[in-house]
Amino acid sequence: MPIHILSPQLANQIAAGEVVERPASVIKELVENSLDAGSTQIDIDLEQGGCKLIRIRDNGCGIAKDELALALARHATSKISTLDDLDAIISLGFRGEALASISSVARLTLTSRTAEQSEAWQVYAEGRDMKPMIKPAAHPVGSTVEVLDLFYNTPARRRFLKTEKTEFMHIEEFVRRIALTRPDVTFNLQHNGKLVKQYRSSTLEKRVELVCGRSFMQKAVKLDWQHDDLLIQGWVTSSESSDWQYFYVNGRVIKDKLLNHALRQAYISRTNEQQSYVVFLQIDPKQVDVNVHPAKHEVRFHEARLVHDFVYQAIVMALESNLSVTEEKVTITPNRQAAGENIFNQKTVANSYKTSSQLSKKPSNYAKENALYGELVNVALPQKTVQIEQKQSCLLAEDDGITAPQKAVIEALFPKRNTPLQSLQQQLDSSSLVQFGRVLTVIHPDIALLEKYEDNQQKLMLMKLTIAQQKVTAIKLLSQDSEKLLIPLTILINSKEQQVLSSYQPQLNFLGFDFYIDKAKLYLQNVPKMLRTINWQQLLPALIAFISDSKNGELDPTQIAAWLANQYDDNHTMIWSVAKVIPLLAQLEEIDINLLQQESFLYPIDIQSLTQSILS
């Protein structure tokens, strides 16, 4: 077949396959056009789940008579005109394909009137012919779009539509999502002549309560953080019942892998609870590309790591600030005395926070991140493992790929190794170190047995692993650089605490802390680099209390570093094994022996005395 240019009708139907998937897709495009037109009320009328009739009516600015026919043409839009406009999109629609695509697979009628016109005009287009016909009509200022018999001329695609109830559920979900981002707009949804949903114009908080329910708002923590041109607002919670998950970027509903990764990491310690959030992220339009997905569900950030960390830290701090909040179950009083006492009608107070040891682990799907991490680590795998990896890569190929910004985030989270990983046997062969000898075994969850030869005599020692790890951490803290928090932490402090922190500011600055006090508030800006991931909203008051309650007189940086190391290791508990003890010994070997104070964690075993006591 020779190469030829496709007809406009066929090109529009091909484009419709990307834009128009089901009735909910049609409503999405039309409602977004109404919002871009400045509407304050949008009425949605449906028949048979939108398969028979979709009517969208708004009170926006309308379309002039001379532009009605052009509105149904492909790549015709009033929202962008130059390439620079494409780099800073602030409207919901911009491609100019929606009306052309819809009219190619349905019977479309567009009636509109502007404030400058004395009468309204109507344009009609049907199916493949796509010849618009314009005639006068009666209509107030605004626009009405009617879509009849969706997919009437493409029976194969019509057969893929689900039942009326299923299609209406998709529409109802979209209306719920769009209503959350525009509380200033009234939405009315009718189905088969009945008013199903009505969202009146209100404040954002009332709209969220109307959509998600009062119970969600009672449990949720308000989110409100700003950093430069990044602003995040909304409500987040963790619950076992509600599953509201709505994320918006510049008012656009988004399902993005990068943002999902940040959210998943923020909720990683709450594996037995349902993630629930309504989050609105505002960012400079020039820093985000929305022209990525045909349905505009995905975006690409120019500074992906910054956005990822900003979202992660904001949500983590909001969730942790709600640890002390208790929940009270709603009770219902029996209406009959004969019913007796209701054993379920009792107030119970439950802490919404559980430690990681109390949580029942749920299997998590990190296939994509693990596969990418496997590529970053240069390891020669056995043939059987290679076959498994190949099967996993085939499974990943069936799913959506990981974009470049998301790959950059994962590479930052899992740095690429310059040397191959050693096997356990290789580590055991190289585990004979000069100062501490060789690891024989771990005889207790926190104690290792070491063997060392001096002057051809065998010496055995016991090492307290937790204390040794804390020594390493404390000494590292004394030589660590500081790192700036993406979101400065603010807490209230009293006058005594202000005096204590002012007197200890040189020692804390030496360790990498940078803070200032203003009007009974402490603003923490920098922390030691290795402690950046700690929950400072919890740890900072404890650190202030430790310094204030110290009975040993003046504390030096070494003592503060030891306390921080103890807290750090408590938050990073480890199940010790021989393979994990070897790197600890290597770290201890690199530290000056005069700084270690070995007697605090190393206990020699007198073999001769032990042997004699056994023989006697």
ROGUKOL-512355 format. One record per residue (C-alpha): residue in one letter; y, x, z. Coordinates in nm, 4 decimals, always signed. Each point is the difference from the previous one (the first is absolute). Layout:
code	v	u	w
A	Y	X	Z
...
END
This chain:
code	v	u	w
M	+0.0000	+0.0000	+0.0000
P	+0.3399	+0.1504	-0.0961
I	+0.2708	+0.0573	+0.2620
H	+0.2497	-0.2824	+0.0151
I	+0.2619	-0.1437	+0.2334
L	-0.1129	-0.2906	+0.2160
S	+0.1734	-0.3322	-0.0393
P	+0.2426	-0.1022	+0.2771
Q	-0.2276	-0.2904	+0.0944
L	-0.3045	+0.2265	+0.0456
A	+0.2047	+0.2630	+0.1831
N	+0.1262	-0.2656	+0.2413
Q	-0.3520	-0.1230	+0.0717
I	-0.1133	+0.3560	+0.0711
A	+0.2932	+0.0417	+0.2392
A	-0.0861	-0.3334	+0.1593
G	-0.3366	+0.1443	+0.1011
E	+0.1842	+0.2447	+0.2258
V	+0.2638	-0.2375	+0.1362
V	-0.1703	-0.3417	+0.0077
E	-0.3310	+0.0125	+0.1828
R	-0.0053	-0.3435	+0.1641
P	+0.2472	-0.2789	+0.0939
A	+0.1203	+0.2017	+0.2995
S	+0.1063	+0.2782	-0.2408
V	+0.2124	-0.2464	-0.1989
I	+0.1663	-0.1298	+0.3165
K	+0.0671	+0.3557	+0.1182
E	+0.1874	+0.0920	-0.3180
L	+0.1990	-0.3252	-0.0104
V	+0.0942	+0.0007	+0.3694
E	+0.1123	+0.3638	-0.0226
N	+0.2230	-0.0956	-0.2950
S	+0.1488	-0.2815	+0.2108
L	+0.0715	+0.2395	+0.2873
D	+0.1639	+0.2495	-0.2365
A	+0.2217	-0.2851	-0.1221
G	+0.1413	-0.0434	+0.3524
S	-0.1783	-0.3243	+0.0897
T	+0.0188	-0.1401	+0.3524
Q	-0.2612	-0.2735	-0.0558
I	-0.3186	+0.0181	-0.2053
D	-0.2280	-0.3003	-0.0540
I	-0.3581	+0.0628	-0.1154
D	-0.1952	-0.2986	-0.1330
L	-0.3680	+0.0348	-0.0983
E	-0.2800	-0.2103	-0.1420
Q	-0.3689	+0.0938	+0.0120
G	+0.0644	+0.3330	+0.1709
G	+0.2562	+0.0964	-0.2642
C	-0.2477	-0.0199	-0.2895
K	+0.1461	-0.3290	-0.1287
L	+0.3667	+0.0324	+0.0996
I	+0.2312	+0.2564	+0.1569
R	+0.3636	-0.1002	+0.0473
I	+0.2505	+0.2395	+0.1584
R	+0.3511	-0.1324	+0.0640
D	+0.2882	+0.2028	+0.1477
N	+0.3755	-0.0204	+0.0529
G	+0.0785	+0.3480	-0.1307
C	+0.2636	+0.1132	-0.2472
G	-0.1878	-0.1433	-0.3008
I	-0.0297	+0.1270	-0.3590
A	+0.2640	-0.0557	-0.2675
K	-0.0887	-0.1972	-0.3128
D	+0.0343	+0.3032	-0.2290
E	-0.2510	+0.1973	+0.2085
L	-0.2701	-0.2657	+0.0456
A	-0.2005	+0.0906	-0.3100
L	+0.0404	+0.3703	+0.0747
A	-0.1356	-0.0564	+0.3531
L	-0.3431	-0.0764	-0.1488
A	-0.0021	+0.3133	-0.2140
R	-0.1982	+0.3028	+0.1098
H	+0.1884	+0.2879	+0.1683
A	+0.3096	-0.2174	+0.0408
T	+0.1621	+0.0258	+0.3423
S	+0.3400	-0.0076	+0.1693
K	-0.1022	+0.2241	+0.2908
I	+0.0019	+0.3466	-0.1572
S	+0.1704	+0.1440	-0.3048
T	-0.0202	+0.3812	+0.0239
L	-0.2506	+0.2626	+0.1073
D	+0.2050	+0.0650	+0.3139
D	-0.0510	-0.3637	+0.1023
L	-0.3772	+0.0544	-0.0152
D	+0.0304	+0.2803	+0.2568
A	+0.1727	-0.2247	+0.2554
I	-0.1480	-0.3494	-0.0297
I	+0.1226	-0.2505	+0.2580
S	-0.1229	-0.3219	-0.1672
L	-0.3525	-0.1424	+0.0289
G	-0.0437	-0.0308	-0.3768
F	+0.1187	+0.2421	-0.2656
R	-0.2499	+0.0324	-0.2883
G	+0.0872	-0.3206	-0.1877
E	-0.3630	-0.0868	-0.0726
A	-0.0764	-0.2902	+0.2350
L	+0.1358	-0.3011	-0.1944
A	-0.1292	+0.1329	-0.3320
S	-0.3456	+0.0622	+0.1443
I	-0.0172	-0.3406	+0.1714
S	+0.1167	-0.1896	-0.3094
S	-0.2688	+0.1730	-0.2074
V	-0.2834	-0.1509	+0.2091
A	+0.1550	-0.3362	+0.1022
R	+0.2503	-0.2683	-0.0990
L	+0.3292	+0.1141	+0.1534
T	+0.3238	-0.1947	+0.0371
L	+0.3145	+0.1627	+0.1369
T	+0.2983	-0.2169	+0.0947
S	+0.3143	+0.1648	+0.1321
R	+0.3699	-0.0425	+0.0562
T	+0.2721	+0.2384	+0.1104
A	+0.3083	-0.0943	+0.2020
E	+0.2196	+0.0570	-0.3073
Q	-0.1937	-0.2488	-0.2183
S	+0.0578	-0.3748	+0.0051
E	-0.3589	-0.0799	-0.0986
A	-0.3414	+0.1572	+0.0295
W	-0.2222	+0.1253	-0.2828
Q	-0.3748	+0.0139	-0.0346
V	-0.2205	+0.2422	-0.1931
Y	-0.3679	-0.0655	-0.0759
A	-0.2717	+0.2386	-0.1190
E	-0.3701	-0.0574	-0.0411
G	-0.2871	+0.2422	-0.0431
R	-0.0378	+0.2359	-0.2927
D	+0.2774	-0.1477	-0.2151
M	+0.2626	+0.0990	+0.2579
K	+0.2786	-0.1674	-0.1988
P	+0.2582	-0.1079	+0.2586
M	+0.1664	-0.3373	-0.0486
I	+0.3318	-0.0683	+0.1763
K	+0.1409	-0.3430	+0.0815
P	+0.2489	-0.1458	+0.2552
A	-0.1261	-0.1246	+0.3371
A	+0.1176	-0.1311	+0.3359
H	-0.0218	+0.2522	+0.2824
P	+0.2157	+0.1248	+0.2912
V	+0.1121	+0.3626	+0.0245
G	-0.3137	+0.2109	+0.0140
S	-0.3278	+0.0158	-0.1889
T	-0.3323	-0.1801	-0.0220
V	-0.3104	+0.1511	-0.1601
E	-0.3016	-0.2172	-0.0805
V	-0.3312	+0.1590	-0.0937
L	-0.2643	-0.2430	-0.1308
D	-0.3704	+0.0581	-0.0690
L	-0.0293	+0.3653	+0.0928
F	-0.2401	+0.1906	-0.2312
Y	-0.0471	-0.3075	-0.2203
N	-0.0149	+0.2247	-0.3090
T	-0.2192	+0.2707	+0.1600
P	-0.3125	-0.1873	+0.1212
A	-0.1803	+0.3213	+0.0973
R	+0.2644	+0.0834	+0.2582
R	+0.0196	-0.3583	+0.1231
R	-0.3684	+0.0148	+0.0897
F	+0.0753	+0.2846	+0.2423
L	+0.2266	-0.2202	+0.2113
K	-0.1429	-0.1098	+0.3341
T	-0.0036	-0.3451	+0.1537
E	+0.3215	-0.1929	+0.0600
K	-0.0197	+0.0696	+0.3739
T	-0.0431	+0.3754	-0.0497
E	+0.2867	+0.0301	-0.2459
F	+0.2279	-0.1962	+0.2321
M	-0.0920	+0.2304	+0.2898
H	+0.1187	+0.2985	-0.2061
I	+0.3249	-0.1811	-0.0757
E	+0.0512	-0.0951	+0.3631
E	-0.0533	+0.3616	+0.1050
F	+0.2599	+0.1232	-0.2496
V	+0.2566	-0.2576	+0.1164
R	-0.0645	+0.1111	+0.3572
R	+0.0579	+0.3645	-0.0936
I	+0.3173	-0.0609	-0.1991
A	+0.1392	-0.2335	+0.2674
L	-0.0236	+0.2794	+0.2580
T	+0.2197	+0.2371	-0.1955
R	+0.2708	-0.2590	-0.0793
P	+0.0737	-0.2073	+0.3134
D	+0.3371	-0.0992	-0.1510
V	-0.1763	-0.2038	-0.2714
T	-0.1594	-0.3439	+0.0428
F	-0.3474	-0.0343	-0.1564
N	-0.1696	-0.3358	-0.0643
L	-0.3618	-0.0053	-0.1190
Q	-0.1524	-0.3239	-0.1358
H	-0.3552	-0.0490	-0.1219
N	-0.1142	-0.3127	-0.1827
G	+0.3110	-0.1865	+0.1135
K	-0.0268	+0.0947	+0.3701
L	+0.2316	+0.2353	+0.1875
V	-0.2328	+0.2689	+0.1391
K	+0.2379	+0.2685	+0.1282
Q	+0.3704	+0.0128	+0.0721
Y	+0.1829	+0.3092	+0.1145
R	+0.3613	-0.0828	+0.0802
S	+0.2728	+0.2625	-0.0081
S	+0.0124	+0.1806	+0.3380
T	+0.0143	+0.3417	+0.1638
L	-0.2662	+0.2604	-0.0654
E	-0.1510	-0.0336	+0.3486
K	-0.0330	-0.3781	-0.0304
R	-0.1489	+0.0320	-0.3488
V	-0.2626	+0.2475	+0.1249
E	-0.0837	-0.2326	+0.2897
L	-0.0285	-0.2952	-0.2395
V	-0.2315	+0.1868	-0.2374
C	-0.2096	+0.2038	+0.2435
G	+0.0083	-0.2269	+0.3035
R	+0.1454	+0.0191	+0.3490
S	-0.3035	+0.1813	+0.1420
F	+0.0575	+0.2893	-0.2397
M	+0.3655	+0.0315	+0.1031
Q	-0.0923	-0.0084	+0.3693
K	-0.2416	+0.2896	-0.0383
A	+0.1963	+0.2007	-0.2581
V	+0.2353	+0.2893	+0.0693
K	+0.3267	+0.0088	-0.1905
L	+0.0387	+0.2974	-0.2302
D	+0.3460	+0.1381	-0.0804
W	+0.0407	+0.3667	-0.0957
Q	+0.2321	+0.1846	-0.2347
H	+0.0030	+0.3563	-0.1311
D	+0.2593	+0.0940	-0.2627
D	-0.0505	-0.2502	-0.2839
L	-0.3362	-0.1236	+0.1361
L	+0.0038	-0.3230	+0.2018
I	-0.3088	-0.1743	+0.1333
Q	+0.0050	-0.3380	+0.1730
G	-0.2506	-0.2660	+0.0882
W	-0.2667	-0.0848	+0.2551
V	-0.3299	+0.1765	+0.0707
T	-0.2875	-0.0820	+0.2316
S	-0.3729	+0.0459	+0.0408
S	-0.2048	-0.3082	+0.0669
E	-0.3561	-0.1190	-0.0332
S	+0.1012	-0.3321	-0.1548
S	+0.2986	+0.0204	-0.2348
D	-0.0202	+0.1933	-0.3248
W	+0.3522	-0.0228	-0.1448
Q	+0.0567	+0.3096	-0.2102
Y	+0.3230	-0.0031	-0.2005
F	+0.1860	+0.3126	-0.1124
Y	+0.3192	-0.0077	-0.2072
V	+0.1949	+0.2773	-0.1706
N	+0.3560	-0.1009	-0.0884
G	-0.1014	-0.3663	+0.0195
R	-0.3010	+0.0431	-0.2277
V	-0.3549	-0.0831	+0.1128
I	-0.1944	+0.3267	-0.0128
K	-0.3677	+0.0984	+0.0272
D	+0.0243	+0.3770	-0.0267
K	-0.2631	+0.2637	+0.0837
L	+0.2503	+0.2379	+0.1567
L	+0.1383	-0.2679	+0.2318
N	-0.3499	-0.1282	+0.0771
H	-0.0989	+0.3526	+0.1053
A	+0.2987	+0.0236	+0.2356
L	-0.0803	-0.3414	+0.1496
R	-0.3675	+0.0839	+0.0400
Q	+0.0850	+0.3236	+0.1801
A	+0.2451	-0.1823	+0.2277
Y	-0.2726	-0.2474	+0.1042
I	-0.2787	+0.2615	+0.0156
S	-0.0317	-0.0195	+0.3808
R	-0.0387	-0.3812	-0.0106
T	-0.3214	-0.0274	-0.1976
N	-0.1235	-0.3218	+0.1632
E	+0.3236	-0.1889	-0.0553
Q	+0.1455	-0.1591	-0.3106
Q	+0.3022	+0.1634	-0.1578
S	+0.2842	-0.2503	-0.0098
Y	+0.3463	+0.0779	-0.1257
V	+0.2995	-0.1289	-0.1938
V	+0.1956	+0.3082	-0.1033
F	+0.3093	+0.0367	-0.2187
L	+0.0806	+0.3487	-0.1305
Q	+0.3413	+0.0626	-0.1532
I	+0.0454	+0.3156	-0.2072
D	+0.2476	+0.1293	-0.2542
P	-0.1092	-0.1568	-0.3347
K	+0.0366	+0.3409	-0.1629
Q	-0.2706	+0.1365	+0.2323
V	-0.2692	-0.2489	-0.1048
D	-0.1515	-0.0824	-0.3387
V	-0.1123	-0.3632	-0.0334
N	-0.0932	+0.0315	-0.3672
V	-0.3573	+0.1074	+0.0800
H	-0.2209	-0.3111	+0.0035
P	+0.0118	-0.2944	-0.2458
A	+0.0203	-0.2451	+0.2907
K	+0.2395	+0.2304	+0.1916
H	-0.2331	+0.0114	+0.3018
E	+0.0078	+0.3798	+0.0239
V	+0.2894	+0.2421	+0.0183
R	+0.0447	+0.3761	-0.0152
F	+0.2250	+0.1807	+0.2484
H	+0.1841	+0.3178	-0.0960
E	-0.0350	+0.1323	+0.3575
A	-0.3453	-0.1350	+0.0772
R	-0.0678	+0.2098	+0.3111
L	+0.3331	-0.0942	+0.1578
V	-0.0639	-0.3725	-0.0529
H	-0.3591	+0.0328	+0.1240
D	+0.1023	+0.1748	+0.3234
F	+0.2946	-0.2325	+0.0552
V	-0.2173	-0.3129	-0.0234
Y	-0.2775	+0.1567	+0.2088
Q	+0.2236	+0.1176	+0.2845
A	+0.2035	-0.3198	+0.0134
I	-0.3082	-0.2226	+0.0308
V	-0.1798	+0.2293	+0.2457
M	+0.3017	+0.0102	+0.2305
A	+0.0378	-0.3768	-0.0194
L	-0.3679	-0.0577	+0.0800
E	-0.0042	+0.2490	+0.2871
S	+0.3116	-0.1553	+0.1515
N	-0.2013	-0.3210	+0.0406
L	-0.2838	+0.1528	+0.2025
S	+0.1102	-0.1624	+0.3246
V	+0.0479	-0.3431	-0.1524
T	-0.2572	-0.2476	+0.1282
E	-0.1173	-0.3100	-0.1704
E	-0.0641	-0.3341	+0.1620
K	-0.2404	-0.2438	-0.1581
V	+0.1240	-0.3488	-0.0693
T	-0.1662	-0.2551	+0.2272
I	-0.0639	-0.3676	-0.0520
T	-0.0184	-0.2350	+0.2968
P	-0.2888	-0.2487	-0.0129
N	+0.1190	-0.3599	-0.0407
R	-0.2822	-0.1524	+0.2107
Q	-0.0746	+0.0627	+0.3648
A	-0.3646	-0.0754	-0.0666
A	-0.0181	+0.2990	-0.2287
G	+0.0033	+0.2242	+0.3037
E	+0.1349	+0.3548	+0.0052
N	+0.0138	+0.1678	-0.3372
I	-0.1365	+0.3516	+0.0360
F	+0.1976	+0.1064	-0.3082
N	+0.3260	-0.1349	+0.1413
Q	+0.0841	+0.3151	+0.1952
K	+0.2853	+0.2410	-0.0521
T	-0.1193	+0.3449	-0.0884
V	+0.2098	+0.3082	-0.0418
A	-0.1334	+0.2649	-0.2321
N	+0.1520	+0.3326	-0.0920
S	+0.0395	+0.0236	-0.3739
Y	-0.0654	+0.3748	+0.0131
K	-0.3410	+0.1571	+0.0360
T	-0.0919	+0.3662	+0.0083
S	-0.1935	+0.1522	-0.2868
S	-0.3137	+0.0229	+0.2149
Q	+0.0049	-0.3763	+0.0595
L	+0.0435	-0.0998	-0.3623
S	-0.2962	-0.0967	-0.2117
K	+0.0255	+0.2008	-0.3188
K	+0.0268	-0.1824	-0.3285
P	-0.1098	+0.1656	-0.3228
S	+0.3081	+0.1056	-0.1955
N	+0.0174	+0.0546	-0.3712
Y	+0.1672	+0.3333	-0.0632
A	-0.1991	+0.0747	-0.3159
K	+0.2991	+0.0919	-0.2117
E	+0.1610	+0.2289	+0.2575
N	-0.3343	+0.1662	+0.0795
A	-0.0775	+0.0550	-0.3660
L	+0.3389	+0.1604	-0.0593
Y	-0.0385	+0.2102	+0.3136
G	-0.3365	+0.1184	-0.1313
E	+0.1731	+0.1235	-0.3125
L	+0.2565	+0.1901	+0.2080
V	-0.2671	+0.1880	+0.1990
N	-0.1649	+0.2790	-0.1984
V	-0.3625	-0.0254	+0.1146
A	-0.3189	+0.0683	-0.1940
L	-0.2085	-0.3100	+0.0694
P	-0.3785	-0.0304	-0.0276
Q	-0.1319	-0.1739	-0.3088
K	-0.0892	-0.3188	+0.1905
T	+0.3497	-0.0187	+0.1483
V	+0.1530	+0.0536	-0.3430
Q	-0.1985	-0.2956	-0.1334
I	+0.1267	-0.2181	+0.2842
E	+0.3577	+0.1112	-0.0676
Q	-0.0458	-0.0843	-0.3694
K	-0.1171	-0.3504	+0.0906
Q	+0.3002	-0.0445	+0.2284
S	+0.2362	+0.1183	-0.2728
C	-0.1518	-0.2562	-0.2382
L	+0.0655	-0.2718	+0.2557
L	+0.3562	+0.1193	+0.0408
A	+0.0513	-0.0038	-0.3756
E	-0.0629	-0.3740	+0.0025
D	+0.2873	-0.0539	+0.2427
D	+0.3700	+0.0710	-0.0472
G	+0.0938	+0.3694	-0.0130
I	+0.2141	+0.1851	+0.2492
T	+0.3516	+0.0613	-0.1254
A	+0.1749	+0.3385	+0.0159
P	+0.2195	-0.0844	+0.3035
Q	-0.3024	-0.1308	+0.1910
K	-0.1936	+0.3157	-0.0912
A	+0.2905	+0.2069	+0.1314
V	-0.0133	-0.1886	+0.3318
I	-0.3755	+0.0577	+0.0349
E	+0.0363	+0.3683	-0.0894
A	+0.2640	+0.0301	+0.2720
L	-0.2282	-0.1747	+0.2499
F	-0.3021	+0.2133	-0.1043
P	+0.1286	+0.3475	-0.1028
K	-0.1953	+0.1848	-0.2653
R	-0.2119	+0.2843	+0.1353
N	+0.0443	+0.3511	-0.1426
T	-0.3492	+0.1061	+0.1105
P	-0.3295	-0.1915	-0.0182
L	-0.1310	-0.1725	+0.3106
Q	-0.2664	+0.1944	+0.1882
S	-0.3366	-0.1484	+0.0790
L	-0.1119	-0.0240	+0.3623
Q	-0.2430	+0.2903	-0.0485
Q	+0.2787	+0.2210	-0.1387
Q	+0.2132	-0.0864	+0.3015
L	-0.2866	+0.0838	+0.2371
D	-0.0512	+0.3366	-0.1713
S	+0.3687	+0.0835	+0.0416
S	+0.0341	-0.1468	+0.3489
S	-0.0477	+0.3282	+0.1857
L	+0.3558	+0.0766	+0.1075
V	+0.1188	+0.3124	+0.1797
Q	+0.1547	-0.1448	+0.3134
F	-0.2112	-0.3087	+0.0675
G	-0.3273	+0.0801	-0.1741
R	-0.2191	-0.2627	-0.1666
V	-0.0424	-0.3743	+0.0554
L	-0.3537	-0.0818	+0.1027
T	+0.0284	-0.3735	+0.0598
V	+0.2061	-0.2790	+0.1529
I	-0.1789	-0.0830	+0.3248
H	+0.2440	-0.2719	+0.1109
P	+0.2464	-0.2202	-0.1902
D	+0.2742	+0.2384	+0.1161
I	-0.1817	+0.3297	+0.0769
A	-0.1322	+0.2649	-0.2422
L	-0.2421	+0.2868	+0.0714
L	+0.1136	+0.3363	-0.1428
E	-0.1953	+0.3240	-0.0414
K	+0.1566	+0.3467	-0.0104
Y	-0.1395	+0.3554	-0.0024
E	+0.1791	+0.2833	+0.1776
D	-0.1601	+0.3436	+0.0420
N	-0.3273	-0.1435	-0.1360
Q	-0.0057	-0.2550	+0.2802
Q	-0.0073	-0.3736	-0.0567
K	+0.2736	-0.2046	+0.1657
L	+0.0090	-0.3784	+0.0128
M	+0.3140	-0.2048	+0.0590
L	+0.0912	-0.3674	+0.0329
M	+0.3193	-0.1209	-0.1651
K	+0.1910	-0.3134	+0.0957
L	+0.0918	-0.1156	-0.3498
T	+0.2741	-0.2529	+0.0795
I	+0.1969	+0.2494	+0.2087
A	-0.0441	+0.2701	-0.2653
Q	+0.1262	-0.2397	-0.2664
Q	+0.3006	-0.0870	+0.2148
K	+0.0767	+0.3710	+0.0402
V	+0.0023	+0.0437	-0.3766
T	+0.2195	-0.3060	-0.0471
A	+0.2474	+0.1052	+0.2694
I	+0.0393	+0.3526	-0.1398
K	+0.0445	-0.1410	-0.3515
L	+0.2711	-0.2316	+0.1288
L	+0.1979	+0.2986	+0.1270
S	+0.0161	+0.1436	-0.3524
Q	+0.0254	-0.3239	-0.2033
D	+0.2926	-0.1059	-0.2144
S	+0.1555	-0.3417	+0.0534
E	-0.0156	-0.2847	-0.2480
K	+0.2435	-0.2852	-0.0424
L	-0.1192	-0.3542	+0.0663
L	+0.0456	-0.2263	-0.2986
I	+0.1220	-0.2742	+0.2352
P	+0.1834	+0.1342	+0.3108
L	-0.1464	-0.1412	+0.3217
T	+0.2309	-0.1774	+0.2450
I	-0.0815	-0.0905	+0.3628
L	+0.2046	-0.1045	+0.3033
I	+0.0272	+0.2482	+0.2893
N	+0.1661	-0.0221	+0.3418
S	+0.2551	+0.2388	+0.1469
K	-0.2613	+0.2105	+0.1849
E	-0.2024	+0.0477	-0.3173
Q	+0.3177	+0.0948	-0.1872
Q	+0.0705	+0.2758	+0.2522
V	-0.3582	+0.1285	-0.0152
L	-0.0062	+0.0118	-0.3820
S	+0.3396	+0.1690	-0.0130
S	-0.1185	+0.2718	+0.2382
Y	-0.3247	+0.0523	-0.1944
Q	+0.1557	-0.0148	-0.3464
P	-0.0299	+0.3795	-0.0636
Q	-0.3736	+0.0006	+0.0819
L	-0.0619	-0.3090	-0.2155
N	+0.2048	+0.1446	-0.2865
F	-0.2108	+0.3156	+0.0213
L	-0.3144	-0.2106	-0.0509
G	+0.1480	-0.1709	-0.3065
F	+0.1555	-0.3151	+0.1433
D	+0.3432	-0.1046	-0.1232
F	+0.1707	-0.2940	+0.1716
Y	+0.3311	-0.1256	+0.1290
I	+0.1059	-0.2600	+0.2592
D	+0.2624	-0.2656	-0.0634
K	+0.0788	-0.3034	+0.2170
A	-0.3254	-0.0111	+0.1996
K	-0.2060	+0.0495	-0.3162
L	-0.2111	+0.2998	-0.0981
Y	-0.0147	+0.0734	-0.3736
L	-0.2973	+0.2220	-0.0911
Q	+0.0411	+0.1604	-0.3435
N	-0.2373	+0.3002	-0.0149
V	-0.3393	+0.0686	+0.1599
P	-0.2481	+0.2923	-0.0162
K	-0.1623	+0.0011	-0.3420
M	-0.3603	-0.0257	+0.1186
L	+0.0871	-0.2994	+0.2231
R	+0.1765	-0.1991	-0.2698
T	-0.2792	-0.2592	-0.0315
I	-0.0091	-0.0838	+0.3728
N	+0.1305	-0.3382	+0.1106
W	+0.3274	+0.1212	+0.1527
Q	+0.1015	-0.3511	+0.1025
Q	-0.2755	+0.0238	+0.2618
L	-0.0010	+0.3740	+0.0693
L	+0.3745	+0.0613	+0.0367
P	+0.0420	-0.2124	+0.3203
A	-0.3080	+0.1750	+0.1423
L	+0.1507	+0.3416	-0.0800
I	+0.3271	-0.0960	+0.1695
A	-0.1936	-0.1226	+0.3038
F	-0.2006	+0.3262	+0.0145
I	+0.3163	+0.2117	-0.0034
S	+0.1760	-0.2260	+0.2532
D	-0.2944	-0.0123	+0.2437
S	-0.0824	+0.3705	-0.0142
K	-0.0353	+0.1368	+0.3535
N	-0.0389	+0.3614	-0.1095
G	+0.3687	+0.0628	-0.0398
E	+0.1355	+0.1186	-0.3326
L	-0.2446	-0.0498	-0.2873
D	-0.0192	+0.2621	-0.2727
P	-0.0891	-0.0754	-0.3658
T	-0.3569	+0.1217	+0.0588
Q	-0.0657	-0.2674	+0.2641
I	+0.1524	-0.2739	-0.2155
A	-0.2060	+0.1210	-0.2971
A	-0.3176	-0.0138	+0.2141
W	+0.0751	-0.3604	+0.0967
L	+0.0661	-0.0937	-0.3641
A	-0.3231	+0.1714	-0.1057
N	-0.1902	-0.2061	+0.2576
Q	+0.1512	-0.3215	-0.1389
Y	-0.0630	+0.1109	-0.3581
D	-0.3673	+0.0702	+0.0624
D	-0.0402	-0.3278	+0.1886
N	+0.1199	-0.1789	-0.3112
H	-0.2355	+0.2042	-0.2198
T	-0.3300	-0.0057	+0.1871
M	-0.2793	+0.1905	-0.1679
I	-0.3775	-0.0119	+0.0104
W	-0.0782	+0.3698	+0.0169
S	-0.2705	+0.1711	-0.2003
V	-0.0840	+0.3623	-0.0851
A	+0.1805	-0.0335	-0.3332
K	+0.3161	-0.1178	+0.1786
V	-0.0126	+0.2635	+0.2753
I	-0.0019	+0.2889	-0.2505
P	+0.3538	-0.0683	-0.1356
L	+0.1222	-0.0353	+0.3612
L	-0.1362	+0.3464	+0.0820
A	+0.1671	+0.1398	-0.3101
Q	+0.3337	-0.1442	+0.1140
L	-0.0478	+0.1463	+0.3484
E	-0.0739	+0.3430	-0.1504
E	+0.3412	-0.0010	-0.1697
I	+0.1877	-0.0560	+0.3271
D	+0.1094	+0.2796	+0.2298
I	-0.2568	+0.0327	+0.2803
N	+0.2799	+0.0235	+0.2587
L	+0.1209	-0.3510	-0.0910
L	-0.3378	-0.1710	+0.0127
Q	-0.0839	+0.0144	+0.3731
Q	-0.3703	-0.0041	-0.0827
E	-0.1051	-0.0722	+0.3563
S	+0.1297	-0.3572	-0.0415
F	-0.2551	-0.0881	-0.2692
L	-0.2575	+0.2856	-0.0214
Y	-0.2750	+0.0362	+0.2639
P	-0.2396	+0.3024	-0.0213
I	-0.3624	-0.0541	+0.1029
D	-0.1565	+0.2713	+0.2199
I	-0.3445	+0.0207	-0.1598
Q	-0.1428	+0.2550	+0.2471
S	+0.0979	-0.2008	+0.3092
L	-0.1288	-0.3183	-0.1635
T	-0.3307	+0.1692	-0.0885
Q	-0.0465	+0.1372	+0.3505
S	+0.0717	-0.3364	+0.1592
I	-0.2579	-0.1647	-0.2251
L	-0.2676	+0.2672	+0.0693
S	+0.0579	-0.0116	+0.3723
END
